[in-house]
Amino acid sequence: MPPHPKRKLSKGRRERRRSHDALEPASLVGCPNCGTMSLPQIVCPNGGFYKGREVISKKKEEKK
């Protein structure tokens, strides 16, 4: 048989241990160039801009 705790944990002690388990929604910011919502401090996935500079050049597809 597995070992059992000698004493019952109080509700306060149990809840303090679980206080870090709560999930928080990711904070999103709008890109100043295209307005797309994305995570802060990363390159905009839509336009390729970061802090007002173009970091990743996105080539526009030409329609035939």
Backbone as CSV, one residue per row, in Angstrom:
resi,resn,N_x,N_y,N_z,CA_x,CA_y,CA_z,C_x,C_y,C_z
1,MET,0.836,-1.179,0.000,0.000,0.000,0.000,0.885,1.249,0.000
2,PRO,0.442,2.304,-0.682,1.252,3.524,-0.724,1.221,4.242,0.618
3,PRO,2.221,5.056,0.876,2.237,5.796,2.151,1.157,6.880,2.159
4,HIS,0.642,7.158,3.340,-0.391,8.170,3.515,0.161,9.301,4.379
5,PRO,-0.371,10.511,4.202,0.103,11.613,5.038,-0.300,11.412,6.493
6,LYS,0.575,11.849,7.400,0.281,11.687,8.820,-0.779,12.676,9.296
7,ARG,-0.732,13.879,8.746,-1.676,14.920,9.169,-2.430,15.459,7.957
8,LYS,-3.633,15.910,8.202,-4.440,16.507,7.129,-3.918,17.911,6.838
9,LEU,-3.769,18.230,5.546,-3.369,19.580,5.170,-4.553,20.515,5.346
10,SER,-4.299,21.677,5.888,-5.369,22.644,6.063,-5.785,23.206,4.707
11,LYS,-6.978,23.772,4.650,-7.490,24.323,3.393,-6.625,25.493,2.919
12,GLY,-6.148,26.287,3.850,-5.306,27.422,3.482,-4.000,26.980,2.865
13,ARG,-3.379,25.971,3.441,-2.114,25.471,2.913,-2.310,24.867,1.526
14,ARG,-3.397,24.148,1.362,-3.696,23.534,0.062,-3.939,24.611,-0.997
15,GLU,-4.695,25.643,-0.638,-5.012,26.701,-1.599,-3.795,27.557,-1.936
16,ARG,-2.913,27.772,-0.991,-1.683,28.518,-1.289,-0.808,27.758,-2.275
17,ARG,-0.791,26.451,-2.167,0.000,25.649,-3.099,-0.597,25.724,-4.505
18,ARG,-1.901,25.800,-4.584,-2.579,25.825,-5.885,-2.744,27.230,-6.446
19,SER,-2.210,28.235,-5.797,-2.435,29.614,-6.241,-1.772,29.904,-7.582
20,HIS,-0.758,29.132,-7.964,-0.063,29.373,-9.221,-0.654,28.579,-10.376
21,ASP,-1.691,27.806,-10.124,-2.266,26.969,-11.166,-3.268,27.704,-12.051
22,ALA,-3.674,28.901,-11.664,-4.669,29.636,-12.427,-4.089,30.099,-13.753
23,LEU,-4.840,29.947,-14.825,-4.394,30.373,-16.144,-4.805,31.820,-16.388
24,GLU,-3.932,32.557,-17.040,-4.226,33.940,-17.394,-4.261,34.051,-18.909
25,PRO,-5.168,34.850,-19.452,-5.196,35.005,-20.911,-3.961,35.747,-21.406
26,ALA,-3.517,35.404,-22.594,-2.350,36.061,-23.179,-2.693,37.507,-23.514
27,SER,-1.770,38.412,-23.214,-1.997,39.819,-23.520,-1.635,40.065,-24.984
28,LEU,-2.537,40.702,-25.694,-2.333,40.987,-27.112,-2.262,42.493,-27.315
29,VAL,-1.439,42.923,-28.255,-1.328,44.335,-28.609,-1.543,44.468,-30.110
30,GLY,-1.998,45.633,-30.527,-2.217,45.893,-31.940,-0.952,46.379,-32.624
31,CYS,-0.698,45.884,-33.818,0.454,46.316,-34.602,0.205,47.753,-35.076
32,PRO,1.174,48.664,-34.906,0.940,50.044,-35.334,0.842,50.200,-36.847
33,ASN,1.375,49.250,-37.623,1.337,49.368,-39.083,0.073,48.767,-39.684
34,CYS,-0.254,47.530,-39.301,-1.396,46.861,-39.940,-2.584,46.706,-39.003
35,GLY,-2.391,46.853,-37.692,-3.493,46.755,-36.750,-3.830,45.337,-36.325
36,THR,-3.059,44.359,-36.753,-3.310,42.978,-36.384,-2.928,42.761,-34.929
37,MET,-3.740,41.992,-34.197,-3.439,41.689,-32.812,-2.423,40.546,-32.744
38,SER,-1.368,40.740,-31.950,-0.351,39.706,-31.788,0.273,39.838,-30.405
39,LEU,1.118,38.907,-30.052,1.796,38.951,-28.767,2.796,40.107,-28.738
40,PRO,2.980,40.754,-27.577,3.938,41.849,-27.508,5.371,41.350,-27.613
41,GLN,6.239,42.192,-28.075,7.686,41.959,-28.178,8.038,40.827,-29.132
42,ILE,7.210,40.608,-30.146,7.566,39.674,-31.220,7.277,40.358,-32.544
43,VAL,7.834,39.846,-33.610,7.617,40.400,-34.939,6.171,40.144,-35.350
44,CYS,5.545,41.129,-35.971,4.170,40.981,-36.440,4.124,39.872,-37.498
45,PRO,3.299,38.837,-37.294,3.260,37.750,-38.260,2.632,38.146,-39.593
46,ASN,1.841,39.211,-39.595,1.160,39.617,-40.819,2.047,40.504,-41.695
47,GLY,2.693,41.489,-41.104,3.472,42.444,-41.896,4.972,42.296,-41.787
48,GLY,5.459,41.666,-40.712,6.891,41.501,-40.532,7.572,42.711,-39.917
49,PHE,6.817,43.574,-39.234,7.382,44.771,-38.622,7.605,44.555,-37.137
50,TYR,8.649,45.204,-36.588,8.920,45.202,-35.156,9.452,46.572,-34.776
51,LYS,8.789,47.233,-33.852,9.143,48.581,-33.392,9.255,49.569,-34.548
52,GLY,8.334,49.482,-35.487,8.285,50.419,-36.598,9.247,50.130,-37.727
53,ARG,10.084,49.093,-37.609,11.021,48.748,-38.672,10.593,47.437,-39.314
54,GLU,10.863,47.303,-40.597,10.550,46.057,-41.280,11.704,45.073,-41.028
55,VAL,11.410,44.012,-40.308,12.423,43.034,-39.941,12.408,41.873,-40.931
56,ILE,11.218,41.425,-41.284,11.058,40.331,-42.238,10.353,40.888,-43.464
57,SER,10.990,40.789,-44.612,10.358,41.319,-45.821,9.380,40.289,-46.354
58,LYS,8.149,40.720,-46.521,7.100,39.859,-47.059,6.875,40.266,-48.514
59,LYS,7.089,39.336,-49.426,6.859,39.627,-50.843,5.384,39.436,-51.141
60,LYS,4.822,40.399,-51.838,3.421,40.299,-52.213,3.305,39.415,-53.445
61,GLU,2.337,38.516,-53.406,2.133,37.608,-54.530,1.418,38.352,-55.649
62,GLU,1.917,38.185,-56.846,1.293,38.813,-57.995,0.222,37.908,-58.555
63,LYS,-0.933,38.495,-58.843,-2.016,37.708,-59.424,-1.791,37.563,-60.927
64,LYS,-2.031,36.384,-61.429,-1.844,36.148,-62.854,-3.086,36.444,-63.644
